[in-house]
Amino acid sequence: MASSSSQALPKLTVYRGFDWPGRYTWSPFVNKLETRLRLAGVPYVAAPGSVRQAPMGKIPYVDLGNGETMGDSTLITRRLVGDGVLPDLNAGLSPAQKAQDLALRALMEDKIYFYGVRERWRDNYVTMRSTVMAAIPYPIQLIIGLLAYNKATGALNGQGTGRLTQDQVAVFQQEAWEALNHLLSEARLNAPARSRDAPFWILGGEQPTEADATLMGFIVSTLVCTAAPEAGKVVRGFPILVDYCRRIHDRYFSDYEKWTE
Ligand SMILES: N[C@@H](CCC(=O)N[C@@H](CS)C(=O)NCC(=O)O)C(=O)O
């Protein structure tokens, strides 16, 4: 992707875990990091990589351009802000706005994420396994898939989402996306007058904040993931969420294949 920054930028490689050039991945955290970079016009190379090679055992991870690798979308963002590669999107926020931004990210990363893990890895395990492990020969897929399944269900039980009933998860998931929808509908209504198709931002300001990268990442991963049909239905049931995502897609990801409406 193109960048207009005048600064000498390192050759950043984002390892996405999926060998899907020109497509969003199913990982909300990968899409979050890519959004964060694109919002600032920072160029990067997308590469598949894998959780086995990842420094923290998770995707995304990056090569900072000097051979140094690091994982975790938030830590990577903080490092790039510290290095002057990315702007600090939240620098101009009041302490209360910073708290709101952090709470929104926690809602997605620490709540909605686990509803997704449950639906993907527990309820639609075969679709999940055959997609994320497509590069692995089938017999090995069965073994590694089982390990991944056990790891996911163990994590879900530890975190608590695995102990809820299907109905309870459905209620919580609806509630969480509805809350985000309320905020976005207010933000869209009060958005500074611009072109009708310009992106608007979750805190209602002129510029995106950290929560926007996360929100874009989570919405788009839900829209493209065929292993999470229930979450997909919930998100599609809130047209403002889809509109928010579409506007960011059109402005920043026009080289990527779009989701099915
Ligand atoms: N806190 C991490 C979370 C990353 C994460 O959970 N990635 C998932 C894919 S969405 C993963 O790699 N899971 C594989 C595993 O846990 O083994 C971040 O922000 O990057």
The ligand as a Gaussian input file, in Angstrom:
#p B3LYP/6-31G(d) Opt

LIG

0 1
 N       -3.484000      -9.606000      22.513000
 C       -3.126000     -10.155000      21.215000
 C       -4.173000     -11.179000      20.823000
 C       -3.839000     -11.905000      19.531000
 C       -4.648000     -13.178000      19.370000
 O       -5.331000     -13.634000      20.285000
 N       -4.536000     -13.754000      18.169000
 C       -5.214000     -14.998000      17.909000
 C       -5.871000     -14.960000      16.530000
 S       -7.185000     -13.786000      16.503000
 C       -4.197000     -16.131000      17.885000
 O       -3.121000     -15.988000      17.360000
 N       -4.551000     -17.260000      18.464000
 C       -3.744000     -18.428000      18.399000
 C       -3.475000     -19.022000      19.731000
 O       -3.849000     -18.427000      20.762000
 O       -2.878000     -20.106000      19.749000
 C       -3.021000      -9.022000      20.198000
 O       -3.548000      -7.937000      20.455000
 O       -2.346000      -9.201000      19.179000

